[in-house]
Amino acid sequence: MTTTTKRSIQSNPISNGLRSLVYLLNGRWHKPAMQIFMVVIAFHLLEHLVQAYQLWGLGWPRPKCLGLLGLGFPWLMKSEWLHYGHALFMLLGFAVFRPSFVGRARLWWDIGFGLQFYHHFEHALLLGQAIIHENLFDSPVPISIGQIWFPRLELHLFYNFMILVPMLIAMYYHRFPPYQSKNV
C-alpha cells in the first residue's frame, strides 16, 4: 500500500466517524448502548412468544397470529422489510459490540454472531423474493431454507432462542469474567 493510499484511508471522514462511533459504543457509551440493543432484542422475542401464544394458547389461525404489533399494524408484520431490518440491526450490533468481548465472552459472542449471520441470510432471502415477486420452490409466499422443513412462526422463534442463548452466556462472561489464576 502506498503512502498516498494510507493517507487517504486515514483521512476518510466517514471511516473515521464510524471508528469513533464504534470506539464510543465499546467505551463510554457501552452500557447504555448494550441496554438499548438488548431491549430491542427482548421486544422482538416477546413478539415471537406472543405469536406462539396466539397460535397454541388461543388457537388462532396462523395468518392471524401477528403478535402485539401486528394487532395494531397488520400490514407492518407482513412486511419483509421489518423482519430484514431487525435481522440487520442484530447483525450490526454483534459486529459493533464485538471488540468489547474478550476470552470466553468473545467465544460465545462469536457463536451468536455466526448464528445471526445465518438468520440474516434467511431474512435477506425472504426480502429478495418479496422484492422480485418470485418465490423459491414455487411457493405461494416467500420461503426461507428452514421453512422447507418447519413452519415460519416456529422456525423464527427457534432461531431467536438459538441466538439469544449464546448472547446471554457471552454477556454473563463479559460482566463476570472467570478468574484467571496467575500460576497457570
Secondary structure, DSSP 4 states (H G I P E B T S, - for coil): --HHHHHHHHT-HHHHHHHHHHHHHTTTTHHHHHHHHHHHHHHHHHHHHHHHIIIIIS---GGG--HHHHHH-HHHHT-HHHHHHHHHHHHHHHHHHGGG--THHHHHHHHHHHHHHHHHHHHHHHHHHHHHT--GGG-SS---SGGGTS-HHHHHHHHHHHHHHHHHHHHHHHHSPPP--TT-
